[in-house]
Amino acid sequence: MTTDRDIKVVYVEDEPAIAELLKSGLDLFGIEVSPIYGNAEDAFNQITSKDSELQECKMLVFDIRLPGMTGLELARKLREAGETRPVLIVSAYQPPARAELEELKASFMPKPFDFAGIVNKIQDLTA
């Protein structure tokens, strides 16, 4: 599988062990996961602040179940604020309705992660 060090993603996950697992796994394929946020509110504030570090990120990955605002709510707020980067929603629970994903211009992947699958999805969405 090809690697692409140009791919950098933001990840919002409230379980640090899962965040580190994804970070370590994707790093093996040349995809940098940084920064990682533990809640949607912090992520929203940083993403909308136009921080230079975050401008380098090509994609946003959100867990659905987060404390406070959900990953889907975060995606909606960011789209309303003009965010256009690809969004990948991940969850170990029931996937969101297809219509909701289409409305948010988001994709979905189930947990636990199939690393080849998530790498392919990230590469496709950032191509």
C-alpha positions in Angstrom: 0.0 0.0 0.0 1.3 3.4 -0.8 2.0 5.9 1.8 1.3 9.6 1.7 2.9 11.8 4.3 0.8 14.7 3.0 -2.3 13.3 4.6 -3.0 14.8 8.0 -6.3 14.3 9.8 -8.0 15.8 12.9 -9.5 13.2 15.2 -12.2 13.8 17.8 -12.4 10.8 20.2 -13.2 10.8 23.9 -11.5 7.5 24.6 -7.7 8.1 24.6 -6.8 4.4 24.1 -8.9 4.3 20.9 -7.4 7.6 19.7 -3.9 6.3 20.2 -4.7 3.0 18.5 -6.0 4.8 15.4 -3.0 7.3 15.5 -0.5 4.4 15.7 -2.2 2.3 13.1 -2.6 5.1 10.5 1.0 6.2 11.1 2.1 2.9 9.8 0.4 3.8 6.5 1.9 7.3 6.4 -1.2 9.1 7.6 -0.7 11.6 10.5 -3.4 11.9 13.1 -2.9 15.3 14.8 -4.4 17.0 16.6 -6.6 14.7 18.6 -9.4 16.3 20.6 -11.4 14.6 23.5 -14.6 16.5 22.9 -16.5 18.2 20.1 -16.6 21.7 21.7 -12.8 22.0 21.8 -12.5 20.7 18.3 -15.2 23.1 17.0 -13.5 26.1 18.6 -10.0 25.2 17.2 -11.2 24.2 13.7 -13.2 27.4 13.3 -10.4 29.6 14.7 -8.5 29.0 11.5 -5.4 27.8 13.4 -2.6 27.3 11.0 -1.8 23.8 12.2 -5.4 22.7 11.5 -5.3 24.3 8.0 -2.8 21.6 7.0 -5.3 18.9 7.9 -7.0 17.4 4.9 -9.8 15.6 6.7 -11.9 15.5 9.9 -12.7 12.2 11.7 -15.3 12.3 14.5 -16.6 9.6 16.8 -20.4 9.8 17.0 -20.7 9.4 20.8 -18.8 12.2 22.5 -19.5 14.1 25.8 -21.7 17.1 25.2 -22.1 17.6 21.4 -22.1 14.5 19.3 -19.8 14.0 16.3 -22.9 14.4 14.0 -23.8 17.7 15.7 -20.1 18.8 15.3 -20.2 18.0 11.6 -23.5 19.9 11.2 -22.1 23.0 13.1 -18.9 23.0 11.0 -20.8 22.7 7.7 -23.0 25.6 8.8 -19.8 27.5 9.6 -18.5 26.9 6.0 -16.2 23.9 6.6 -15.7 22.0 3.4 -13.1 19.3 4.2 -14.2 15.7 4.1 -15.7 14.3 7.3 -15.6 10.7 8.3 -17.9 9.6 11.1 -16.9 6.5 13.1 -18.8 4.5 15.7 -19.1 1.1 17.3 -22.8 1.7 17.5 -25.6 2.0 14.9 -24.6 4.0 11.8 -26.4 7.2 11.2 -29.1 7.3 8.5 -27.8 7.6 5.0 -29.9 10.7 4.4 -28.2 12.4 7.4 -24.7 11.5 6.1 -25.6 12.8 2.7 -26.9 16.0 4.2 -23.7 16.5 6.1 -21.6 15.4 3.1 -20.0 12.8 5.4 -18.9 9.2 5.2 -19.2 6.5 7.8 -16.9 3.7 9.0 -17.7 1.2 11.8 -15.4 0.5 14.8 -13.4 -1.6 15.5 -11.3 -0.3 12.6 -10.1 -2.3 9.7 -6.9 -0.4 9.1 -6.7 -1.2 5.4 -10.3 -0.1 5.0 -9.9 3.2 6.9 -6.7 4.0 5.0 -8.4 3.4 1.7 -11.4 5.6 2.8 -9.1 8.4 3.9 -7.0 8.2 0.7 -10.2 8.2 -1.4 -11.8 11.1 0.5 -8.6 13.3 0.3 -7.7 12.5 -3.3 
